[in-house]
Amino acid sequence: MSGDAPGRMPEDDDPDLTGVPQPGRPAYTPTRRELFRPAELLGLSAIVGVVVGLTVLLSTREFEVAVVFAGLSFIVALVVFAMLALTAKPGTGDPGSPGRPGDHRPPRAGSGGH
């Protein structure tokens, strides 16, 4: 570590990790999938909110109660979907892949399977 502060890695001083474009290096441009991820989360949450709102409206026939339930379910679904998106591992594009290359660990001994 040669005099570095505890807990700091040599990569911490790498200017590429700051997000600021460096002269002579291309700036990071997010992929189309990364750009539309927030819209996907909002769309799925809106669908959940509309379904819950319609269900409550058709069962109670009270518009105000249906709007409250639709709004609450939209917020809860948005938070849940966002938390699930944060915990998901970025894949390699292969549906059978467990995650990033090198993340795969062999099964533990005695874990069944046969």
N, CA, C and O of each residue as an XYZ file, in Angstrom:
456
protein
N       0.840     -1.190      0.000
C       0.000      0.000      0.000
C       0.881      1.248      0.000
O       0.443      2.303     -0.458
N       2.083      1.152      0.491
C       3.084      2.211      0.432
C       2.553      3.588      0.815
O       2.597      4.513      0.005
N       2.056      3.733      2.036
C       1.674      5.037      2.535
C       0.263      5.469      2.193
O      -0.133      6.583      2.535
N      -0.505      4.624      1.530
C      -1.891      4.992      1.229
C      -2.716      4.987      2.505
O      -2.379      4.309      3.476
N      -3.783      5.740      2.492
C      -4.676      5.778      3.640
C      -5.352      4.416      3.797
O      -5.607      3.738      2.802
N      -5.647      4.006      5.043
C      -6.308      2.716      5.244
C      -7.670      2.702      4.552
O      -8.434      3.666      4.612
N      -7.944      1.587      3.902
C      -9.240      1.435      3.246
C      -9.285      1.981      1.837
O     -10.279      1.792      1.136
N      -8.237      2.651      1.407
C      -8.218      3.185      0.047
C      -7.462      2.234     -0.854
O      -6.438      1.672     -0.466
N      -7.963      2.062     -2.037
C      -7.319      1.224     -3.024
C      -6.629      2.115     -4.039
O      -7.018      3.272     -4.197
N      -5.620      1.616     -4.730
C      -4.973      2.430     -5.763
C      -5.949      2.861     -6.853
O      -5.752      3.896     -7.489
N      -7.000      2.072     -7.071
C      -7.986      2.430     -8.097
C      -8.811      3.654     -7.705
O      -9.446      4.265     -8.564
N      -8.814      4.027     -6.408
C      -9.603      5.175     -5.956
C      -9.116      6.470     -6.594
O      -9.894      7.413     -6.741
N      -7.852      6.534     -6.973
C      -7.298      7.744     -7.562
C      -7.415      7.747     -9.083
O      -6.967      8.691     -9.734
N      -8.012      6.702     -9.656
C      -8.147      6.609    -11.105
C      -9.144      7.655    -11.581
O     -10.297      7.633    -11.149
N      -8.734      8.577    -12.464
C      -9.647      9.638    -12.909
C     -10.812      9.121    -13.743
O     -11.805      9.830    -13.910
N     -10.713      7.885    -14.278
C     -11.809      7.353    -15.083
C     -13.024      7.005    -14.227
O     -14.138      6.952    -14.747
N     -12.841      6.771    -12.947
C     -13.940      6.378    -12.079
C     -14.736      7.574    -11.554
O     -15.750      7.391    -10.881
N     -14.289      8.785    -11.853
C     -14.964      9.970    -11.334
C     -16.181     10.342    -12.146
O     -17.033     11.089    -11.665
N     -16.288      9.841    -13.369
C     -17.415     10.198    -14.219
C     -17.168     11.459    -15.020
O     -18.014     11.858    -15.821
N     -16.017     12.099    -14.819
C     -15.689     13.317    -15.552
C     -14.928     12.909    -16.811
O     -13.941     12.179    -16.716
N     -15.366     13.366    -17.996
C     -14.643     13.003    -19.209
C     -13.205     13.511    -19.170
O     -12.951     14.659    -18.807
N     -12.283     12.655    -19.543
C     -10.869     12.997    -19.554
C     -10.453     13.374    -20.976
O     -10.954     12.787    -21.935
N      -9.551     14.336    -21.129
C      -9.086     14.690    -22.471
C      -8.397     13.503    -23.135
O      -7.583     12.817    -22.519
N      -8.733     13.277    -24.384
C      -8.127     12.190    -25.123
C      -8.792     10.851    -24.933
O      -8.411      9.883    -25.591
N      -9.775     10.761    -24.055
C     -10.495      9.508    -23.829
C     -11.968      9.724    -24.142
O     -12.522     10.775    -23.822
N     -12.604      8.742    -24.762
C     -14.029      8.913    -25.067
C     -14.871      8.921    -23.786
O     -14.586      8.190    -22.837
N     -15.892      9.746    -23.778
C     -16.789      9.816    -22.622
C     -17.675      8.574    -22.602
O     -17.987      8.008    -23.649
N     -18.074      8.160    -21.412
C     -18.950      6.994    -21.264
C     -20.345      7.363    -21.738
O     -20.923      8.351    -21.286
N     -20.879      6.570    -22.645
C     -22.250      6.763    -23.093
C     -23.053      5.547    -22.682
O     -22.707      4.429    -23.062
N     -24.123      5.736    -21.912
C     -24.914      4.594    -21.458
C     -25.608      3.909    -22.636
O     -25.916      4.534    -23.651
N     -25.841      2.623    -22.470
C     -26.530      1.861    -23.506
C     -28.009      2.223    -23.504
O     -28.514      2.845    -22.570
N     -28.683      1.822    -24.562
C     -30.123      2.084    -24.674
C     -30.887      1.431    -23.525
O     -31.837      2.008    -22.996
N     -30.469      0.230    -23.144
C     -31.124     -0.472    -22.035
C     -30.968      0.309    -20.729
O     -31.918      0.425    -19.955
N     -29.767      0.845    -20.486
C     -29.531      1.633    -19.274
C     -30.350      2.922    -19.273
O     -30.798      3.374    -18.220
N     -30.544      3.512    -20.451
C     -31.322      4.749    -20.534
C     -32.797      4.518    -20.249
O     -33.450      5.371    -19.649
N     -33.332      3.376    -20.669
C     -34.760      3.119    -20.508
C     -35.108      2.373    -19.233
O     -36.284      2.100    -18.995
N     -34.127      2.033    -18.402
C     -34.415      1.313    -17.160
C     -35.380      2.088    -16.254
O     -36.324      1.478    -15.752
N     -35.201      3.403    -16.013
C     -36.161      4.125    -15.178
C     -37.565      4.136    -15.769
O     -38.545      4.048    -15.030
N     -37.676      4.242    -17.083
C     -38.990      4.232    -17.719
C     -39.661      2.873    -17.550
O     -40.876      2.800    -17.366
N     -38.877      1.797    -17.612
C     -39.434      0.462    -17.392
C     -39.996      0.334    -15.978
O     -41.087     -0.200    -15.778
N     -39.234      0.832    -14.996
C     -39.692      0.737    -13.607
C     -40.959      1.555    -13.388
O     -41.882      1.108    -12.707
N     -41.002      2.754    -13.967
C     -42.203      3.588    -13.832
C     -43.402      2.956    -14.530
O     -44.516      2.989    -14.009
N     -43.171      2.379    -15.713
C     -44.262      1.745    -16.458
C     -44.836      0.542    -15.730
O     -46.054      0.397    -15.633
N     -43.965     -0.324    -15.218
C     -44.452     -1.492    -14.477
C     -45.192     -1.068    -13.209
O     -46.222     -1.646    -12.864
N     -44.671     -0.073    -12.531
C     -45.341      0.411    -11.318
C     -46.684      1.039    -11.641
O     -47.643      0.882    -10.885
N     -46.760      1.753    -12.765
C     -48.040      2.347    -13.166
C     -49.064      1.273    -13.490
O     -50.239      1.411    -13.151
N     -48.628      0.206    -14.144
C     -49.549     -0.896    -14.452
C     -50.074     -1.518    -13.169
O     -51.269     -1.794    -13.058
N     -49.190     -1.742    -12.195
C     -49.629     -2.295    -10.910
C     -50.622     -1.348    -10.238
O     -51.639     -1.794     -9.705
N     -50.336     -0.051    -10.260
C     -51.239      0.925     -9.647
C     -52.605      0.953    -10.316
O     -53.626      1.034     -9.632
N     -52.638      0.889    -11.637
C     -53.919      0.908    -12.359
C     -54.715     -0.352    -12.059
O     -55.926     -0.277    -11.847
N     -54.061     -1.507    -12.037
C     -54.777     -2.761    -11.762
C     -55.361     -2.739    -10.354
O     -56.517     -3.112    -10.152
N     -54.567     -2.304     -9.387
C     -55.076     -2.241     -8.007
C     -56.194     -1.205     -7.908
O     -57.214     -1.452     -7.265
N     -56.008     -0.058     -8.535
C     -57.044      0.974     -8.500
C     -58.349      0.514     -9.118
O     -59.419      0.755     -8.559
N     -58.276     -0.147    -10.266
C     -59.499     -0.660    -10.903
C     -60.165     -1.745    -10.065
O     -61.391     -1.801     -9.963
N     -59.346     -2.602     -9.468
C     -59.912     -3.650     -8.614
C     -60.655     -3.048     -7.431
O     -61.762     -3.476     -7.104
N     -60.047     -2.056     -6.791
C     -60.700     -1.415     -5.640
C     -61.940     -0.647     -6.104
O     -62.971     -0.679     -5.431
N     -61.853      0.041     -7.241
C     -63.000      0.799     -7.740
C     -64.172     -0.126     -8.066
O     -65.317      0.181     -7.736
N     -63.891     -1.240     -8.703
C     -64.975     -2.159     -9.068
C     -65.558     -2.879     -7.856
O     -66.718     -3.291     -7.874
N     -64.758     -3.031     -6.809
C     -65.279     -3.740     -5.637
C     -65.958     -2.804     -4.640
O     -66.914     -3.214     -3.981
N     -65.492     -1.560     -4.509
C     -66.087     -0.657     -3.524
C     -66.965      0.415     -4.145
O     -67.834      0.966     -3.469
N     -66.757      0.721     -5.416
C     -67.472      1.773     -6.151
C     -67.283      3.156     -5.518
O     -68.141      4.030     -5.638
N     -66.156      3.333     -4.851
C     -65.797      4.629     -4.279
C     -64.524      5.101     -4.959
O     -63.462      4.501     -4.794
N     -64.636      6.190     -5.731
C     -63.540      6.674     -6.540
C     -62.356      7.137     -5.693
O     -61.206      6.864     -6.035
N     -62.632      7.835     -4.588
C     -61.564      8.366     -3.748
C     -60.727      7.244     -3.136
O     -59.501      7.336     -3.090
N     -61.381      6.203     -2.675
C     -60.662      5.068     -2.087
C     -59.817      4.384     -3.152
O     -58.689      3.971     -2.882
N     -60.356      4.263     -4.357
C     -59.615      3.626     -5.448
C     -58.378      4.436     -5.814
O     -57.325      3.859     -6.086
N     -58.487      5.755     -5.824
C     -57.333      6.597     -6.146
C     -56.263      6.475     -5.069
O     -55.075      6.420     -5.386
N     -56.660      6.432     -3.816
C     -55.699      6.291     -2.720
C     -54.967      4.953     -2.833
O     -53.742      4.903     -2.713
N     -55.709      3.875     -3.062
C     -55.083      2.563     -3.181
C     -54.194      2.488     -4.418
O     -53.128      1.874     -4.369
N     -54.609      3.097     -5.520
C     -53.791      3.096     -6.734
C     -52.484      3.847     -6.491
O     -51.418      3.385     -6.899
N     -52.561      4.991     -5.835
C     -51.354      5.759     -5.553
C     -50.407      5.038     -4.616
O     -49.197      5.015     -4.840
N     -50.961      4.445     -3.560
C     -50.131      3.710     -2.614
C     -49.479      2.495     -3.266
O     -48.302      2.220     -3.037
N     -50.240      1.777     -4.070
C     -49.659      0.598     -4.716
C     -48.615      0.996     -5.758
O     -47.640      0.271     -5.954
N     -48.800      2.133     -6.428
C     -47.798      2.625     -7.370
C     -46.487      2.909     -6.649
O     -45.418      2.519     -7.119
N     -46.569      3.583     -5.515
C     -45.363      3.938     -4.756
C     -44.676      2.687     -4.224
O     -43.456      2.553     -4.326
N     -45.453      1.775     -3.659
C     -44.864      0.550     -3.113
C     -44.229     -0.277     -4.224
O     -43.121     -0.786     -4.055
N     -44.911     -0.418     -5.355
C     -44.357     -1.189     -6.469
C     -43.092     -0.535     -7.001
O     -42.134     -1.231     -7.338
N     -43.073      0.792     -7.084
C     -41.891      1.491     -7.572
C     -40.690      1.250     -6.660
O     -39.584      1.000     -7.140
N     -40.902      1.322     -5.366
C     -39.813      1.094     -4.417
C     -39.336     -0.356     -4.488
O     -38.132     -0.613     -4.485
N     -40.267     -1.298     -4.553
C     -39.888     -2.718     -4.613
C     -39.128     -3.016     -5.899
O     -38.090     -3.678     -5.854
N     -39.616     -2.546     -7.040
C     -38.937     -2.799     -8.314
C     -37.554     -2.143     -8.333
O     -36.603     -2.723     -8.858
N     -37.436     -0.950     -7.769
C     -36.141     -0.273     -7.740
C     -35.153     -1.028     -6.854
O     -33.980     -1.157     -7.203
N     -35.617     -1.524     -5.718
C     -34.734     -2.291     -4.846
C     -34.316     -3.598     -5.510
O     -33.164     -4.013     -5.383
N     -35.227     -4.245     -6.210
C     -34.868     -5.469     -6.929
C     -33.882     -5.171     -8.047
O     -32.983     -5.972     -8.302
N     -34.033     -4.040     -8.715
C     -33.099     -3.666     -9.780
C     -31.713     -3.387     -9.209
O     -30.708     -3.675     -9.860
N     -31.647     -2.837     -8.014
C     -30.349     -2.570     -7.390
C     -29.636     -3.850     -6.975
O     -28.407     -3.910     -6.997
N     -30.389     -4.862     -6.603
C     -29.770     -6.101     -6.128
C     -29.445     -7.064     -7.251
O     -28.713     -8.028     -7.030
N     -29.962     -6.840     -8.445
C     -29.718     -7.754     -9.557
C     -28.283     -7.634    -10.037
O     -27.734     -6.536    -10.127
N     -27.684     -8.776    -10.343
C     -26.326     -8.784    -10.884
C     -26.396     -8.505    -12.376
O     -27.293     -9.004    -13.056
N     -25.474     -7.727    -12.888
C     -25.445     -7.555    -14.338
C     -25.000     -8.848    -14.993
O     -23.974     -9.415    -14.618
N     -25.756     -9.312    -15.959
C     -25.461    -10.575    -16.613
C     -24.515    -10.396    -17.781
O     -24.169     -9.278    -18.164
N     -24.112    -11.511    -18.332
C     -23.227    -11.492    -19.489
C     -24.013    -11.583    -20.783
O     -23.417    -11.613    -21.860
N     -25.317    -11.628    -20.708
C     -26.148    -11.741    -21.896
C     -26.610    -13.165    -22.121
O     -27.544    -13.389    -22.891
N     -25.984    -14.132    -21.474
C     -26.363    -15.527    -21.610
C     -27.393    -15.853    -20.535
O     -27.093    -15.717    -19.348
N     -28.615    -16.284    -20.917
C     -29.632    -16.556    -19.898
C     -29.221    -17.641    -18.906
O     -29.704    -17.642    -17.773
N     -28.349    -18.557    -19.296
C     -27.916    -19.606    -18.391
C     -26.770    -19.194    -17.503
O     -26.352    -19.954    -16.630
N     -26.255    -17.993    -17.717
C     -25.105    -17.534    -16.962
C     -25.528    -17.068    -15.569
O     -26.558    -16.408    -15.434
N     -24.752    -17.399    -14.525
C     -25.116    -16.986    -13.172
C     -24.836    -15.527    -12.877
O     -25.270    -15.040    -11.833
N     -24.150    -14.818    -13.716
C     -23.797    -13.419    -13.466
C     -22.583    -13.047    -14.280
O     -22.440    -13.481    -15.423
N     -21.708    -12.248    -13.703
C     -20.485    -11.861    -14.393
C     -19.525    -13.044    -14.465
O     -19.577    -13.941    -13.624
N     -18.649    -13.046    -15.468
C     -17.647    -14.111    -15.516
C     -16.787    -14.064    -14.263
O     -16.364    -12.996    -13.821
N     -16.537    -15.232    -13.703
C     -15.745    -15.296    -12.482
C     -16.592    -15.300    -11.230
O     -16.071    -15.560    -10.145
N     -17.897    -15.018    -11.342
C     -18.771    -15.024    -10.174
C     -19.239    -16.428     -9.821
O     -19.739    -16.658     -8.721
N     -19.080    -17.363    -10.744
C     -19.592    -18.709    -10.524
C     -18.717    -19.451     -9.528
O     -17.494    -19.488     -9.664
N     -19.342    -20.029     -8.544
C     -18.634    -20.859     -7.586
C     -19.144    -22.283     -7.733
O     -20.338    -22.495     -7.947
N     -18.256    -23.256     -7.621
C     -18.727    -24.632     -7.727
C     -19.638    -24.966     -6.560
O     -19.504    -24.375     -5.489
N     -20.579    -25.917     -6.745
C     -21.493    -26.260     -5.660
C     -20.729    -26.829     -4.470
O     -19.690    -27.472     -4.624
N     -21.270    -26.575     -3.280
C     -20.643    -27.087     -2.071
C     -20.799    -28.602     -1.995
O     -21.744    -29.175     -2.536
N     -19.871    -29.220     -1.325
C     -19.932    -30.669     -1.152
C     -21.125    -31.015     -0.280
O     -21.369    -30.356      0.731
N     -21.862    -32.035     -0.658
C     -23.011    -32.468      0.139
C     -24.235    -31.617     -0.047
O     -25.133    -31.640      0.795
N     -24.302    -30.847     -1.152
C     -25.468    -29.988     -1.342
C     -26.574    -30.680     -2.117
O     -27.459    -30.018     -2.659
N     -26.533    -31.997     -2.177
C     -27.599    -32.760     -2.841
C     -27.431    -32.729     -4.342
O     -26.323    -32.551     -4.847
N     -28.514    -32.898     -5.045
C     -28.482    -32.826     -6.492
C     -28.518    -34.200     -7.145
O     -28.927    -34.308     -8.301
N     -28.099    -35.266     -6.440
C     -28.117    -36.599     -7.043
C     -29.087    -37.442     -6.318
O     -29.266    -38.611     -6.659
